[in-house]
Amino acid sequence: MKLALSGPDIGPREIELVNEVLSTSYLSMGPKIELFEHRMASYLGCGQAVGVSSGTSGLHLMVIAAG
């Protein structure tokens, strides 16, 4: 039996933004990720933030940064 906890909440604005990125040559780098990193660092009150392509990549970088 499949039990759906919730459906996706993807509206016209999200579709527009994804299409905007897909129409460029940037998928995992570029101006959108730079904006995200800047806003995330500001939100967290830290000097820098790094956007990565997966949770595994983020955990890997965390272990490296921790020494």
PDB file with one MODEL, atoms N, CA, C and O in Angstrom:
MODEL        1
ATOM      1  N   MET A   1       0.837  -1.168   0.000  1.00  0.00           N
ATOM      2  CA  MET A   1       0.000   0.000   0.000  1.00  0.00           C
ATOM      3  C   MET A   1       0.892   1.244   0.000  1.00  0.00           C
ATOM      4  O   MET A   1       1.849   1.331   0.769  1.00  0.00           O
ATOM      5  N   LYS A   2       0.575   2.187  -0.854  1.00  0.00           N
ATOM      6  CA  LYS A   2       1.298   3.456  -0.905  1.00  0.00           C
ATOM      7  C   LYS A   2       0.494   4.517  -0.171  1.00  0.00           C
ATOM      8  O   LYS A   2      -0.711   4.666  -0.376  1.00  0.00           O
ATOM      9  N   LEU A   3       1.187   5.244   0.682  1.00  0.00           N
ATOM     10  CA  LEU A   3       0.543   6.292   1.453  1.00  0.00           C
ATOM     11  C   LEU A   3       1.256   7.604   1.165  1.00  0.00           C
ATOM     12  O   LEU A   3       2.400   7.796   1.576  1.00  0.00           O
ATOM     13  N   ALA A   4       0.593   8.494   0.471  1.00  0.00           N
ATOM     14  CA  ALA A   4       1.188   9.791   0.140  1.00  0.00           C
ATOM     15  C   ALA A   4       1.072  10.711   1.351  1.00  0.00           C
ATOM     16  O   ALA A   4      -0.026  10.967   1.846  1.00  0.00           O
ATOM     17  N   LEU A   5       2.211  11.204   1.818  1.00  0.00           N
ATOM     18  CA  LEU A   5       2.196  12.115   2.957  1.00  0.00           C
ATOM     19  C   LEU A   5       1.785  13.514   2.537  1.00  0.00           C
ATOM     20  O   LEU A   5       1.073  14.208   3.263  1.00  0.00           O
ATOM     21  N   SER A   6       2.235  13.920   1.373  1.00  0.00           N
ATOM     22  CA  SER A   6       1.828  15.217   0.833  1.00  0.00           C
ATOM     23  C   SER A   6       2.211  15.262  -0.637  1.00  0.00           C
ATOM     24  O   SER A   6       3.142  14.584  -1.073  1.00  0.00           O
ATOM     25  N   GLY A   7       1.502  16.045  -1.369  1.00  0.00           N
ATOM     26  CA  GLY A   7       1.820  16.222  -2.776  1.00  0.00           C
ATOM     27  C   GLY A   7       2.840  17.330  -2.958  1.00  0.00           C
ATOM     28  O   GLY A   7       3.084  18.108  -2.036  1.00  0.00           O
ATOM     29  N   PRO A   8       3.430  17.407  -4.124  1.00  0.00           N
ATOM     30  CA  PRO A   8       4.389  18.485  -4.378  1.00  0.00           C
ATOM     31  C   PRO A   8       3.687  19.839  -4.399  1.00  0.00           C
ATOM     32  O   PRO A   8       2.540  19.954  -4.832  1.00  0.00           O
ATOM     33  N   ASP A   9       4.379  20.834  -3.936  1.00  0.00           N
ATOM     34  CA  ASP A   9       3.844  22.195  -3.930  1.00  0.00           C
ATOM     35  C   ASP A   9       4.681  23.026  -4.896  1.00  0.00           C
ATOM     36  O   ASP A   9       5.502  23.846  -4.485  1.00  0.00           O
ATOM     37  N   ILE A  10       4.458  22.799  -6.171  1.00  0.00           N
ATOM     38  CA  ILE A  10       5.216  23.478  -7.218  1.00  0.00           C
ATOM     39  C   ILE A  10       4.247  24.349  -8.001  1.00  0.00           C
ATOM     40  O   ILE A  10       3.373  23.858  -8.715  1.00  0.00           O
ATOM     41  N   GLY A  11       4.427  25.652  -7.846  1.00  0.00           N
ATOM     42  CA  GLY A  11       3.540  26.594  -8.508  1.00  0.00           C
ATOM     43  C   GLY A  11       4.163  27.196  -9.753  1.00  0.00           C
ATOM     44  O   GLY A  11       5.281  26.838 -10.126  1.00  0.00           O
ATOM     45  N   PRO A  12       3.456  28.100 -10.394  1.00  0.00           N
ATOM     46  CA  PRO A  12       3.940  28.736 -11.621  1.00  0.00           C
ATOM     47  C   PRO A  12       5.276  29.457 -11.440  1.00  0.00           C
ATOM     48  O   PRO A  12       6.108  29.453 -12.348  1.00  0.00           O
ATOM     49  N   ARG A  13       5.488  30.074 -10.277  1.00  0.00           N
ATOM     50  CA  ARG A  13       6.747  30.799 -10.049  1.00  0.00           C
ATOM     51  C   ARG A  13       7.932  29.836 -10.010  1.00  0.00           C
ATOM     52  O   ARG A  13       8.982  30.126 -10.583  1.00  0.00           O
ATOM     53  N   GLU A  14       7.775  28.705  -9.346  1.00  0.00           N
ATOM     54  CA  GLU A  14       8.847  27.720  -9.283  1.00  0.00           C
ATOM     55  C   GLU A  14       9.163  27.171 -10.671  1.00  0.00           C
ATOM     56  O   GLU A  14      10.328  27.003 -11.030  1.00  0.00           O
ATOM     57  N   ILE A  15       8.131  26.896 -11.439  1.00  0.00           N
ATOM     58  CA  ILE A  15       8.321  26.394 -12.804  1.00  0.00           C
ATOM     59  C   ILE A  15       9.044  27.434 -13.650  1.00  0.00           C
ATOM     60  O   ILE A  15       9.938  27.096 -14.426  1.00  0.00           O
ATOM     61  N   GLU A  16       8.661  28.688 -13.501  1.00  0.00           N
ATOM     62  CA  GLU A  16       9.308  29.782 -14.235  1.00  0.00           C
ATOM     63  C   GLU A  16      10.801  29.859 -13.896  1.00  0.00           C
ATOM     64  O   GLU A  16      11.638  29.997 -14.789  1.00  0.00           O
ATOM     65  N   LEU A  17      11.124  29.770 -12.617  1.00  0.00           N
ATOM     66  CA  LEU A  17      12.523  29.866 -12.194  1.00  0.00           C
ATOM     67  C   LEU A  17      13.345  28.673 -12.677  1.00  0.00           C
ATOM     68  O   LEU A  17      14.486  28.844 -13.106  1.00  0.00           O
ATOM     69  N   VAL A  18      12.782  27.473 -12.611  1.00  0.00           N
ATOM     70  CA  VAL A  18      13.491  26.290 -13.109  1.00  0.00           C
ATOM     71  C   VAL A  18      13.706  26.400 -14.611  1.00  0.00           C
ATOM     72  O   VAL A  18      14.795  26.102 -15.100  1.00  0.00           O
ATOM     73  N   ASN A  19      12.698  26.816 -15.341  1.00  0.00           N
ATOM     74  CA  ASN A  19      12.845  26.988 -16.789  1.00  0.00           C
ATOM     75  C   ASN A  19      13.896  28.036 -17.123  1.00  0.00           C
ATOM     76  O   ASN A  19      14.620  27.900 -18.109  1.00  0.00           O
ATOM     77  N   GLU A  20      13.982  29.082 -16.303  1.00  0.00           N
ATOM     78  CA  GLU A  20      14.991  30.116 -16.510  1.00  0.00           C
ATOM     79  C   GLU A  20      16.397  29.526 -16.407  1.00  0.00           C
ATOM     80  O   GLU A  20      17.264  29.830 -17.226  1.00  0.00           O
ATOM     81  N   VAL A  21      16.616  28.686 -15.400  1.00  0.00           N
ATOM     82  CA  VAL A  21      17.928  28.050 -15.234  1.00  0.00           C
ATOM     83  C   VAL A  21      18.189  27.060 -16.364  1.00  0.00           C
ATOM     84  O   VAL A  21      19.294  27.023 -16.905  1.00  0.00           O
ATOM     85  N   LEU A  22      17.196  26.262 -16.725  1.00  0.00           N
ATOM     86  CA  LEU A  22      17.381  25.258 -17.774  1.00  0.00           C
ATOM     87  C   LEU A  22      17.647  25.877 -19.138  1.00  0.00           C
ATOM     88  O   LEU A  22      18.198  25.215 -20.017  1.00  0.00           O
ATOM     89  N   SER A  23      17.270  27.124 -19.327  1.00  0.00           N
ATOM     90  CA  SER A  23      17.503  27.783 -20.616  1.00  0.00           C
ATOM     91  C   SER A  23      18.906  28.371 -20.708  1.00  0.00           C
ATOM     92  O   SER A  23      19.257  28.965 -21.728  1.00  0.00           O
ATOM     93  N   THR A  24      19.719  28.216 -19.656  1.00  0.00           N
ATOM     94  CA  THR A  24      21.100  28.693 -19.668  1.00  0.00           C
ATOM     95  C   THR A  24      22.041  27.497 -19.742  1.00  0.00           C
ATOM     96  O   THR A  24      21.601  26.349 -19.787  1.00  0.00           O
ATOM     97  N   SER A  25      23.328  27.778 -19.753  1.00  0.00           N
ATOM     98  CA  SER A  25      24.316  26.693 -19.758  1.00  0.00           C
ATOM     99  C   SER A  25      24.751  26.330 -18.341  1.00  0.00           C
ATOM    100  O   SER A  25      25.668  25.526 -18.169  1.00  0.00           O
ATOM    101  N   TYR A  26      24.109  26.908 -17.323  1.00  0.00           N
ATOM    102  CA  TYR A  26      24.456  26.639 -15.927  1.00  0.00           C
ATOM    103  C   TYR A  26      23.399  25.745 -15.288  1.00  0.00           C
ATOM    104  O   TYR A  26      22.209  26.060 -15.325  1.00  0.00           O
ATOM    105  N   LEU A  27      23.832  24.637 -14.707  1.00  0.00           N
ATOM    106  CA  LEU A  27      22.901  23.823 -13.932  1.00  0.00           C
ATOM    107  C   LEU A  27      23.292  23.785 -12.462  1.00  0.00           C
ATOM    108  O   LEU A  27      22.435  23.933 -11.590  1.00  0.00           O
ATOM    109  N   SER A  28      24.564  23.589 -12.180  1.00  0.00           N
ATOM    110  CA  SER A  28      24.979  23.505 -10.777  1.00  0.00           C
ATOM    111  C   SER A  28      25.887  24.653 -10.363  1.00  0.00           C
ATOM    112  O   SER A  28      26.321  24.707  -9.212  1.00  0.00           O
ATOM    113  N   MET A  29      26.177  25.550 -11.257  1.00  0.00           N
ATOM    114  CA  MET A  29      26.988  26.731 -10.960  1.00  0.00           C
ATOM    115  C   MET A  29      26.313  27.916 -11.651  1.00  0.00           C
ATOM    116  O   MET A  29      25.350  27.740 -12.398  1.00  0.00           O
ATOM    117  N   GLY A  30      26.814  29.100 -11.403  1.00  0.00           N
ATOM    118  CA  GLY A  30      26.279  30.257 -12.106  1.00  0.00           C
ATOM    119  C   GLY A  30      25.645  31.272 -11.187  1.00  0.00           C
ATOM    120  O   GLY A  30      25.759  31.167  -9.966  1.00  0.00           O
ATOM    121  N   PRO A  31      24.976  32.259 -11.765  1.00  0.00           N
ATOM    122  CA  PRO A  31      24.463  33.381 -10.973  1.00  0.00           C
ATOM    123  C   PRO A  31      23.394  32.993  -9.949  1.00  0.00           C
ATOM    124  O   PRO A  31      23.317  33.613  -8.888  1.00  0.00           O
ATOM    125  N   LYS A  32      22.587  32.007 -10.231  1.00  0.00           N
ATOM    126  CA  LYS A  32      21.535  31.619  -9.270  1.00  0.00           C
ATOM    127  C   LYS A  32      22.140  30.987  -8.022  1.00  0.00           C
ATOM    128  O   LYS A  32      21.691  31.262  -6.909  1.00  0.00           O
ATOM    129  N   ILE A  33      23.159  30.141  -8.196  1.00  0.00           N
ATOM    130  CA  ILE A  33      23.781  29.514  -7.027  1.00  0.00           C
ATOM    131  C   ILE A  33      24.561  30.548  -6.231  1.00  0.00           C
ATOM    132  O   ILE A  33      24.591  30.491  -5.001  1.00  0.00           O
ATOM    133  N   GLU A  34      25.195  31.493  -6.922  1.00  0.00           N
ATOM    134  CA  GLU A  34      25.914  32.558  -6.218  1.00  0.00           C
ATOM    135  C   GLU A  34      24.947  33.400  -5.384  1.00  0.00           C
ATOM    136  O   GLU A  34      25.259  33.764  -4.250  1.00  0.00           O
ATOM    137  N   LEU A  35      23.796  33.703  -5.934  1.00  0.00           N
ATOM    138  CA  LEU A  35      22.773  34.455  -5.195  1.00  0.00           C
ATOM    139  C   LEU A  35      22.286  33.650  -3.987  1.00  0.00           C
ATOM    140  O   LEU A  35      22.126  34.191  -2.893  1.00  0.00           O
ATOM    141  N   PHE A  36      22.055  32.363  -4.200  1.00  0.00           N
ATOM    142  CA  PHE A  36      21.630  31.485  -3.104  1.00  0.00           C
ATOM    143  C   PHE A  36      22.669  31.460  -1.987  1.00  0.00           C
ATOM    144  O   PHE A  36      22.324  31.593  -0.813  1.00  0.00           O
ATOM    145  N   GLU A  37      23.944  31.291  -2.350  1.00  0.00           N
ATOM    146  CA  GLU A  37      25.015  31.241  -1.353  1.00  0.00           C
ATOM    147  C   GLU A  37      25.090  32.545  -0.562  1.00  0.00           C
ATOM    148  O   GLU A  37      25.236  32.534   0.660  1.00  0.00           O
ATOM    149  N   HIS A  38      24.991  33.649  -1.263  1.00  0.00           N
ATOM    150  CA  HIS A  38      25.046  34.956  -0.600  1.00  0.00           C
ATOM    151  C   HIS A  38      23.874  35.131   0.370  1.00  0.00           C
ATOM    152  O   HIS A  38      24.061  35.558   1.509  1.00  0.00           O
ATOM    153  N   ARG A  39      22.681  34.803  -0.085  1.00  0.00           N
ATOM    154  CA  ARG A  39      21.496  34.955   0.767  1.00  0.00           C
ATOM    155  C   ARG A  39      21.522  33.989   1.949  1.00  0.00           C
ATOM    156  O   ARG A  39      21.101  34.340   3.051  1.00  0.00           O
ATOM    157  N   MET A  40      22.016  32.774   1.720  1.00  0.00           N
ATOM    158  CA  MET A  40      22.086  31.801   2.808  1.00  0.00           C
ATOM    159  C   MET A  40      23.098  32.244   3.860  1.00  0.00           C
ATOM    160  O   MET A  40      22.835  32.136   5.057  1.00  0.00           O
ATOM    161  N   ALA A  41      24.256  32.742   3.420  1.00  0.00           N
ATOM    162  CA  ALA A  41      25.265  33.239   4.366  1.00  0.00           C
ATOM    163  C   ALA A  41      24.706  34.402   5.177  1.00  0.00           C
ATOM    164  O   ALA A  41      24.933  34.491   6.383  1.00  0.00           O
ATOM    165  N   SER A  42      23.985  35.281   4.517  1.00  0.00           N
ATOM    166  CA  SER A  42      23.378  36.419   5.207  1.00  0.00           C
ATOM    167  C   SER A  42      22.335  35.944   6.220  1.00  0.00           C
ATOM    168  O   SER A  42      22.297  36.433   7.349  1.00  0.00           O
ATOM    169  N   TYR A  43      21.505  35.009   5.824  1.00  0.00           N
ATOM    170  CA  TYR A  43      20.466  34.463   6.701  1.00  0.00           C
ATOM    171  C   TYR A  43      21.069  33.784   7.926  1.00  0.00           C
ATOM    172  O   TYR A  43      20.560  33.923   9.038  1.00  0.00           O
ATOM    173  N   LEU A  44      22.170  33.040   7.709  1.00  0.00           N
ATOM    174  CA  LEU A  44      22.813  32.312   8.801  1.00  0.00           C
ATOM    175  C   LEU A  44      23.729  33.191   9.641  1.00  0.00           C
ATOM    176  O   LEU A  44      24.163  32.793  10.722  1.00  0.00           O
ATOM    177  N   GLY A  45      24.022  34.393   9.138  1.00  0.00           N
ATOM    178  CA  GLY A  45      24.905  35.297   9.858  1.00  0.00           C
ATOM    179  C   GLY A  45      26.350  34.842   9.849  1.00  0.00           C
ATOM    180  O   GLY A  45      27.085  35.065  10.810  1.00  0.00           O
ATOM    181  N   CYS A  46      26.756  34.202   8.761  1.00  0.00           N
ATOM    182  CA  CYS A  46      28.139  33.741   8.648  1.00  0.00           C
ATOM    183  C   CYS A  46      28.775  34.398   7.422  1.00  0.00           C
ATOM    184  O   CYS A  46      28.083  35.013   6.611  1.00  0.00           O
ATOM    185  N   GLY A  47      30.068  34.267   7.296  1.00  0.00           N
ATOM    186  CA  GLY A  47      30.779  34.929   6.208  1.00  0.00           C
ATOM    187  C   GLY A  47      30.540  34.323   4.845  1.00  0.00           C
ATOM    188  O   GLY A  47      30.490  35.035   3.842  1.00  0.00           O
ATOM    189  N   GLN A  48      30.390  33.002   4.804  1.00  0.00           N
ATOM    190  CA  GLN A  48      30.258  32.323   3.519  1.00  0.00           C
ATOM    191  C   GLN A  48      29.323  31.130   3.642  1.00  0.00           C
ATOM    192  O   GLN A  48      29.114  30.590   4.728  1.00  0.00           O
ATOM    193  N   ALA A  49      28.772  30.736   2.516  1.00  0.00           N
ATOM    194  CA  ALA A  49      27.980  29.515   2.421  1.00  0.00           C
ATOM    195  C   ALA A  49      28.298  28.882   1.074  1.00  0.00           C
ATOM    196  O   ALA A  49      28.621  29.578   0.111  1.00  0.00           O
ATOM    197  N   VAL A  50      28.205  27.570   1.014  1.00  0.00           N
ATOM    198  CA  VAL A  50      28.514  26.853  -0.219  1.00  0.00           C
ATOM    199  C   VAL A  50      27.312  26.004  -0.602  1.00  0.00           C
ATOM    200  O   VAL A  50      26.840  25.190   0.192  1.00  0.00           O
ATOM    201  N   GLY A  51      26.824  26.195  -1.810  1.00  0.00           N
ATOM    202  CA  GLY A  51      25.762  25.358  -2.337  1.00  0.00           C
ATOM    203  C   GLY A  51      26.385  24.181  -3.066  1.00  0.00           C
ATOM    204  O   GLY A  51      27.300  24.360  -3.869  1.00  0.00           O
ATOM    205  N   VAL A  52      25.897  22.980  -2.793  1.00  0.00           N
ATOM    206  CA  VAL A  52      26.418  21.779  -3.447  1.00  0.00           C
ATOM    207  C   VAL A  52      25.278  21.045  -4.138  1.00  0.00           C
ATOM    208  O   VAL A  52      24.107  21.361  -3.929  1.00  0.00           O
ATOM    209  N   SER A  53      25.627  20.073  -4.952  1.00  0.00           N
ATOM    210  CA  SER A  53      24.628  19.406  -5.781  1.00  0.00           C
ATOM    211  C   SER A  53      23.898  18.261  -5.086  1.00  0.00           C
ATOM    212  O   SER A  53      22.920  17.742  -5.624  1.00  0.00           O
ATOM    213  N   SER A  54      24.356  17.859  -3.901  1.00  0.00           N
ATOM    214  CA  SER A  54      23.674  16.770  -3.200  1.00  0.00           C
ATOM    215  C   SER A  54      23.973  16.822  -1.709  1.00  0.00           C
ATOM    216  O   SER A  54      24.926  17.469  -1.274  1.00  0.00           O
ATOM    217  N   GLY A  55      23.160  16.143  -0.948  1.00  0.00           N
ATOM    218  CA  GLY A  55      23.400  16.046   0.484  1.00  0.00           C
ATOM    219  C   GLY A  55      24.703  15.328   0.790  1.00  0.00           C
ATOM    220  O   GLY A  55      25.413  15.687   1.729  1.00  0.00           O
ATOM    221  N   THR A  56      25.015  14.309  -0.009  1.00  0.00           N
ATOM    222  CA  THR A  56      26.268  13.577   0.182  1.00  0.00           C
ATOM    223  C   THR A  56      27.463  14.491  -0.019  1.00  0.00           C
ATOM    224  O   THR A  56      28.426  14.428   0.744  1.00  0.00           O
ATOM    225  N   SER A  57      27.414  15.339  -1.034  1.00  0.00           N
ATOM    226  CA  SER A  57      28.507  16.296  -1.260  1.00  0.00           C
ATOM    227  C   SER A  57      28.644  17.244  -0.078  1.00  0.00           C
ATOM    228  O   SER A  57      29.757  17.564   0.339  1.00  0.00           O
ATOM    229  N   GLY A  58      27.526  17.688   0.456  1.00  0.00           N
ATOM    230  CA  GLY A  58      27.555  18.574   1.611  1.00  0.00           C
ATOM    231  C   GLY A  58      28.169  17.907   2.830  1.00  0.00           C
ATOM    232  O   GLY A  58      28.970  18.518   3.538  1.00  0.00           O
ATOM    233  N   LEU A  59      27.797  16.652   3.079  1.00  0.00           N
ATOM    234  CA  LEU A  59      28.368  15.919   4.207  1.00  0.00           C
ATOM    235  C   LEU A  59      29.864  15.690   4.016  1.00  0.00           C
ATOM    236  O   LEU A  59      30.638  15.796   4.968  1.00  0.00           O
ATOM    237  N   HIS A  60      30.268  15.378   2.797  1.00  0.00           N
ATOM    238  CA  HIS A  60      31.685  15.173   2.486  1.00  0.00           C
ATOM    239  C   HIS A  60      32.479  16.450   2.765  1.00  0.00           C
ATOM    240  O   HIS A  60      33.536  16.396   3.394  1.00  0.00           O
ATOM    241  N   LEU A  61      31.981  17.588   2.307  1.00  0.00           N
ATOM    242  CA  LEU A  61      32.662  18.854   2.568  1.00  0.00           C
ATOM    243  C   LEU A  61      32.704  19.183   4.054  1.00  0.00           C
ATOM    244  O   LEU A  61      33.683  19.748   4.543  1.00  0.00           O
ATOM    245  N   MET A  62      31.646  18.830   4.769  1.00  0.00           N
ATOM    246  CA  MET A  62      31.607  19.080   6.204  1.00  0.00           C
ATOM    247  C   MET A  62      32.709  18.297   6.921  1.00  0.00           C
ATOM    248  O   MET A  62      33.380  18.835   7.802  1.00  0.00           O
ATOM    249  N   VAL A  63      32.894  17.038   6.546  1.00  0.00           N
ATOM    250  CA  VAL A  63      33.934  16.211   7.162  1.00  0.00           C
ATOM    251  C   VAL A  63      35.314  16.773   6.842  1.00  0.00           C
ATOM    252  O   VAL A  63      36.181  16.821   7.715  1.00  0.00           O
ATOM    253  N   ILE A  64      35.525  17.199   5.598  1.00  0.00           N
ATOM    254  CA  ILE A  64      36.811  17.790   5.214  1.00  0.00           C
ATOM    255  C   ILE A  64      37.063  19.065   6.012  1.00  0.00           C
ATOM    256  O   ILE A  64      38.163  19.273   6.523  1.00  0.00           O
ATOM    257  N   ALA A  65      36.045  19.916   6.120  1.00  0.00           N
ATOM    258  CA  ALA A  65      36.203  21.181   6.841  1.00  0.00           C
ATOM    259  C   ALA A  65      36.469  20.951   8.329  1.00  0.00           C
ATOM    260  O   ALA A  65      37.186  21.727   8.961  1.00  0.00           O
ATOM    261  N   ALA A  66      35.895  19.894   8.881  1.00  0.00           N
ATOM    262  CA  ALA A  66      36.080  19.603  10.303  1.00  0.00           C
ATOM    263  C   ALA A  66      37.474  19.057  10.602  1.00  0.00           C
ATOM    264  O   ALA A  66      37.902  19.017  11.755  1.00  0.00           O
ATOM    265  N   GLY A  67      38.174  18.638   9.549  1.00  0.00           N
ATOM    266  CA  GLY A  67      39.535  18.136   9.726  1.00  0.00           C
ATOM    267  C   GLY A  67      39.531  16.672   9.986  1.00  0.00           C
ATOM    268  O   GLY A  67      40.593  16.073  10.161  1.00  0.00           O
TER     269      GLY A  67
ENDMDL
END
